[in-house]
Structures are given as structure tokens and as C-alpha cells.
Amino acid sequence: MPALTPELEQGPTWLRERRQTSRDSFNKSGLPKRGLHLWRYTDPVKFMYQGSGDRIKDDPDKHRTTVFEPESTLTAGLIVLPLAQAVASHAELVRQYLYELVNNQTGKFEAMNSALWNDGVFVFVPDNTTVEQPIHLRREGGNDIDAHFPRLLVIVGKNSRVTLIDEYGGGSNGTEAGLPYVNAAVEIFGMENSHTQYVSLQRHGSTAHAYTTHRARMGRDASMLTIPLVFGAALSKQNFGVTLAEPGAESTMRGLAFGAGRQHLDNHTLHHHAAGQTRSRIDFKVVLRDKAISTYTGLIRIENDASACEAYQENRNLLLDKGTRAEAIPELEILNEDVSCSHGATVGPVDPNMLFYLICRGIPYNQAVRIIVSGFTESTLTQIPEDLRERVAGFVADSLEDI
């Protein structure tokens, strides 16, 4: 880790100590082994930040977070603050939850973020509160050779409801000056009977190397809808996980990744059923064209004493060109017999019968492909908050424009 890291000296004593511990863990730990299943198809060296510490200074002109809060979110007790500010103004609350789910023990790159996060946001929704409109966070990760370490901490109180749109952009589209690096971490806590919708939109510049770790923990009768959307970066690795910690907790993930050119997309999902009578569902879709590559690994883990659980996982990959490649690796770790659990995966080109049907009705080939892709993505798009749905549909349309 570079010697010039001003983030290590920021904040109260406890935070500086946690940052330093994370730095030590990063420096002492080796890179993940390529033989491990989560790194089988992606070289971890490509996420190692290369450069001097002056490239990761917390420069507000390079790393910007814009928070869009409609009037209806200005609810009594609602807190949306820069994380560095919340560390001081809400010290006890932040200290209790920060690093609880993503820390120096999670992995080498998570330790890097834990030490160096330089663009954090803190969201707290008090008990018995409904935030009617989405809270939209827009993070811009800088320019050509920047290294960006955003972090998000969300606490949703009992009987509360909120929708968060977490949008990541920035980075260059050329490699002349070097590569931009992004290493993000997200921690979300849903208390009893809370309802959280979280949309992650990754639209980094075409040369960026982006790494994201997301972890959520749901309490009794809490529910969470997670929507990972991946459109940008040359190399993107995302790890989304939800722990169903108490009975009645429920989690749904509906992901969509679109790769073009020579993009390399690596996505992993985890549903950890730590308590009985919990439910989960994953529907992750991937569309690839040109010579893009995708790897999806999905793990469902059900503990020995977590009986009466329901879990389902599906990954579907649509290959538009012969040069594309997709790997689908569903995984189940079921440690008791009182469960209902299934999974499925498909990899293949556009259905020729569908194309034939449309072309026979006078629809040109290119338009027919776009119609089929639109139908493939529709079930995910309908889950996206309305104010973002049109933009995401536009990303899909732009990606298909020259087919």
C-alpha cells in the first residue's frame, strides 16, 4: 500500500486504529489464489492499485458524491451525511456498525477499502419511517489514473422503508495516462420488519478496473430487494451478499449485466440463511456481445439449524456474438434436510425460432435482436425505481445501437 495515504490520519482514534489495522492486514496478506473458485476466471493482480499515494488523495474535484434528496425524504430523524462527517456527529451509531460486515477479515481488497475509503456516505432511517422517494447517490470516481475508494453505511430502523440508488461513474476512456481503479464497499443493516430496496448502477469509464463488495444483514421479518446493474469498466468484479439473520427475513436479487467490446465481468452473489423460516431468490441476467466475457458464481448457504428455508437461484446468459463467453457456476451448501431449494443456469445465443418469427413479419434482423433483448431484460427493468428505469433502458438501447 502506498506510503502517502492521508486517510490513515483522519478521524477519531478508534477509526485511525481500524484503518491502520486494515492497512497491516492488507500488507501482510497475499493475493487470493487463482485456484479458488471466486478467482478462477479473474486475475486479482489487475485490482492491485499501482502508483504513488498522491493519486489517492481525497481531492473533492476528482471524487464527488452528489445526493439527490426529494422533499419527501426530509423526514424527522432521517440522516444522509458524508461518512467522514457522520463519524464525528453520530459517533456511537457509526462506530457500532461500520466495519461490521466488510472489514480487514473479509478479504485483501476489502482491507484496502477499510483503510483508504475516501468518499463515504452514511444513511440512517429511524424506526417507523417511510421514505417515499428514492435517495439517489451519484459517485464520480475521478479522471485518468485516479484511485477511488467509496464506502456506504446504511441502517434501516424497525418498521421502516427506504429505496437507495447507488450510482458509480467516472474514470477515463483512454489508457494513455494509466488505468483508473475503484474499490467500493457497502454495508446495509435492516432491522425488524424493515423493507429496503438497493439499486447499484455501475457505469464507469471503459478503461476502469472496478471492485465492489456489498454485504447486508436482515433482521426478523425484514426484506431486501437488491438490483445490481453493470454496464461500465473494462474489468468489473462485484460481490453481493445478504445474510438472513433472523426468522421471517427475506431477500430477492435481480441483477443485469451488459458486456460489450472486450469487457470482463465477474459477478458473485451470496444468500446466507443463518436462521430458519427465511426465503431468498436470485435472478441474474447477462447479455454479451462482441468479445465480452462474463463469469457468474452464486452461492446459497443454509446452516444446520436453519430449517424450513426456501431458496431459488437462476442465472441466464444471452450471447449475441460468437466471440463472447459466459461461465455459470451455481453453488449450494445445504446443511440440513428441511429446506426447499433449487437452482438453474442457461447459456446460449438468441433463439433462432424467435428471430425467424419476427423476421417473417417484416421486422429487420437488427431490430428483431433488440426486441428479443428488451424482452429478456424486461423483468429486471420493471423492478427499478421509475426515475432510473428510463436511463437504464437507455443504456441497454445504446449498447445495441450498432448491431
N, C-alpha and C positions, 0 to 999 in steps of 0.2 A: 504494500500500500504506500502511495507517495508520502514523502515526509511532510510536505506543506499541506496540511489538512486543517484549516481553521475551524471546521465544525467540531473537532475534538475538544476545543476550548470553549464552546458555547454552552450556556445553560447552567443550572444549579449543580451542586456537587454530585448528586446521585445520577444525573444524566451524563455528566462528564465521565463518571466511573463506568457507566454502562457502555458508553461509546468506546472507552479505552479497552474494556473487556472484549467488546466485539472486534476491535482492531487486532487485539492479541490473538483472538480465535482465528481471524482471517489469516494472519501471518503464519500461524502455526499449522494450520490445516492444509492438506494437499488438495489438488484439484479432484473433483469427482472422477471416478474411474469410468472409462468408456464402456467397460463390460457391464456396468449397472444398467438396468433396463431403462431408466429415465434419461440416460445419456448415451444410449446405444447409437442414436442417429444424429446426435449433435455434439460437436466438439466444444467442451467447456472453455478451452483456451480462447475462443472467439468472444467470450464475455469478460475476459480479463482486461480491465482498463489499462491502457498503455499511455504513459505520459507523465508530466510533472504535475505537482499539486496545484499550480496556478491555473490549470484548466478546470478545476472543480471548485473554485471559489464561488461563494454564494453571491453571484452577480445578478441583481434584480433586472438588469437589462437583458440578461440571457435566459434566466429561469423565471417564468412568470406563471402565477396561478390566478385565474380570474374566476370569481364565484358569482354565479347568477342566482340571486335570491328574489323570487317574486314576492309581492307584498304579503301574500298569504303565509309565507314562511317566517314572517316576523312575529312569531308566536312567543308568548311569555315563556322564558326559560330555555328557548332554543339557542344553541351556541354553534356558530360556524366561525372558526378563527384559524389563523396560521398556527401550526402546531408549536412553533417556537414561542409564540405569544401565549398559547394556552398552557405551556409548561410552567409559566410564571403565574398567570391569572387563575388557573384551575389546577394547581399543583397536585393536590391529593388525588383528584379524579384521574388525571393523566398518568401519574406515577403508578396507580393501581392497575391500569390496563395496557399502557404502552410496553411493547416487547413481550406481552403475554403469549401471543400466538406466532409471531415472526421475530426471531431473535438469533443470537450467535450460535445457538444449538440447532437451528433449522437447517443450516447449510452454509457453505463458504460464501456464496453470493448474498445470502440473507445477512450474514455477518457484516459484509461490506456495506450494505444499506444501513444496517443498525448503527454502524459507526459514522457514516458520512451523510445521512439524509440531510438535504439542504433545501427542500421545498415541501414542507409538510402541511397537512390540513387536519383540523380537529373538528368533528361534528358530534354534538350531544343533543339527543332528543329526550326531553324529560318524560316521566310517566304520564300516561293518559293524554297523549298529544298526537294529533293527526296533522301532518304537514301535507296540505292539499296538492301543492305543485312541486315538481321535482326540484331538487337542489343540484345545480349543474356546476361541476368543477372543470375548468379547462386549463390543463397544464401545458405550457410550451417549453420544450426541452432545450432550447438554445440553438446554436449555429453549428458550423462545420465540425470542429473537433471537441466539442464540449462533452463533459461527463455530467449526467444529471441523476440525482438520487431523490425522487419524490417519495413521500410516505403519507398514508392516510389512516387515521384512527377514528372509528365510528362507534358510538354507544347509543343504542336504541332502547329506551326505557320500557317498562311494563305497559302493556295495552296501548302501545304507540305504533304509529305507521309512518313510513317515510320512503321516498324514492330518491336515489342518488345516481347521477350521471357523472362518471369519472372519465374524462376525455384526455388522452395523451397525444400530443403532436410535437412538431418541431424537429430539428435536425436537418442536415443538408441533403441534397440530391446528387452531390458530386463527391468524389474521393480524393480530389487534388490535395486538400489540406489535411486529410486524415478522416477517421471514422468517428461519428458521434456515438456515445454509449449512454444507455438508460438502464437504471436498475431500480425498480419500484417495489414497494411493499405496502400491503393493505391489510388492516386488522378490523374486523367488524364483530360486534357483540350484540346479539339480540336477546333481550330479557323476556320474561314470561309473557306469553300471548302477544308478542310484538310481531310486526309484519314489515319486512324490509325488501325493497327491490333495489338491486345494484346493477347498473349497466356500465361495463368497461369498454370504452371505444379507443382502440389503438390505431392511430393514423400517422405514425412517424414518417419522416423523410425516407426516401428509398435506399439510403445507404446506412441507416442506423442499425445498431445491434441492441435489441431491447429485451430485457429480462424482467419478469414480473412474478411476484409471489403474493397470492391472495389467500387469507385464512379467515374463516368466520366460525363463530360458536353460537348455536341456538339453544335457548333455554326451553322450559316446559311450554308446550303448545305454541311455540314461536315458529314462524315460517319465513323462508327466504327464497326469492327468485333472483338468480344470478344470470346475467346475459353478457358473456364475453364476445366482443366483436373485434376481429383482427383484419386490418386492411393494409397497414404500412410496414416499414422496416425491411431491410434485406434479410435480417436474421431475427426471428422473434421466438422466444421461449416463454410460455406462460403456464403457471401452476395454480389452479383454482381449487380450493378445498373448503368443505364445510363439515364441521363436527356437530352431530345431532346429540347434544349432551344430556337431554332430559326427555322423559316420555312425552309423546304428542308433538315433538318437533318435526318439522317438515322442510325439505329443500328441493328446489327444482332448478336445473341449469339448462339453458337453451343457448348454445353457442353457435357462432357463424364466423368462419374464417375464409378469406378470399385471397388466393395467391396467384401472382402473375409474374412474367419475366423469369428470373431465377431466384425468386423469393424462397426462403426456407422457413417453414412454420412448424413449431414444435409445441403442442398443447397437451397438458396433463390435467385431469380432473380427479378429485377425491371426494367420496362421501363416506364419512366415518360414523357408523352407527354405534355410539358409545352407550346408548340406553335403549331399552325395549320400547315397542309401540311407536316407532319412528318410521318416517317414509321419505324416500328420495327418488328422483327421476332425473336422468340426463339425456338430452337430445342435442348432439353436437354435429353440425353440418360443415362440410368443407367443399369449396369449389376451387378447382385448379385449372390454369391454362398455361400455355407456352411451355416452360420447363420448370415450373414451380414444384416444390416438394413439401409434403405435409406428413407429420407424424402425430398420431393421437394415441395417448395411453390413458385409460380410465380405470380407476380402482374403486371398488366398493368393498369396504371392510365392515363386517358385523361382528361385534365382540361376543364372547362366550355367554355372557349373562344378558345380552340384548335380544330378548325373544320377541316374537310377534312383530317383526320388522318387514317392511315392504321396500324393495329397491328394483329399479329398472334403469338400464343404460343402453343407449343406441348411438352409434357413430356412422354417419353416411357421407361418402366421399364421391363427388361428381367430377370426373376427369374430362375436360373439354378438348385436350390435345394429347397426342401420343407421347410427347416428351415429358409429361407430368408423372409423378409417382406419389402414392399415398400408402402409409402404413397404419393399420388399425390394430390396437392391442388392448382389448378389454380384459380386465383382471377382477377376480372375485376372491376375497378372503372371508369365508363364512365359517365362523367358529361355533355355531350351534345349528340345530336342525329345524327350529321353529321359525322359519322365515319364508317369504315369498320373494324370489329374486331371479332376474333374468337379464340377458344382455344380447346385443346383436350388432353387427357391423357389415357394411356393404362398401365395395369399391368398384367403380365401373364408369364407362362412358355414358353419354346421353343415350337414352333408349331409342334405337333406330325406328321402332314402331311409332313412337311419339312424333319423331321428326317426319316420318312418312305421312302420318295422319295430317299434320299441319301443312306440309308442302303440297299435298294433294288438294288442299283447299285454297291454294293460291298464295300461301304465305312464303315469302323468300326464306332461304335457308338461314341466313344470319338472324333474321327476326324470329324465326322458329326456335333457334337456340336460346335467344334472350327470353322468350316466353317460357320455355321449359325451366331455365334457371330461376326466373322470377317465381314460378310455382314451387320450385324446390326450396326457396328461401322464405316463402310467404309465412309459414307458421312461426318462424322466428321473428320476422319483422313485425308481425301483429302484436307481439309481446313488448315491443319497445315503446317507451313513452311517446305520445303523439308529437311533441315538439322536436323530437330527434328522429322520428321514423322516416320522414321525408329525406333528411340528409343521408341517412344510411342507405335508403333505397337509391339515392343518387350515386353513392359510392359504388354500389353494385352495377348500376347502369353505366357509369363511366368505365368500369373495368371491362365491360362487354362491348364498348362502343365500336372498336375496330375489328370485331370478329367477322 
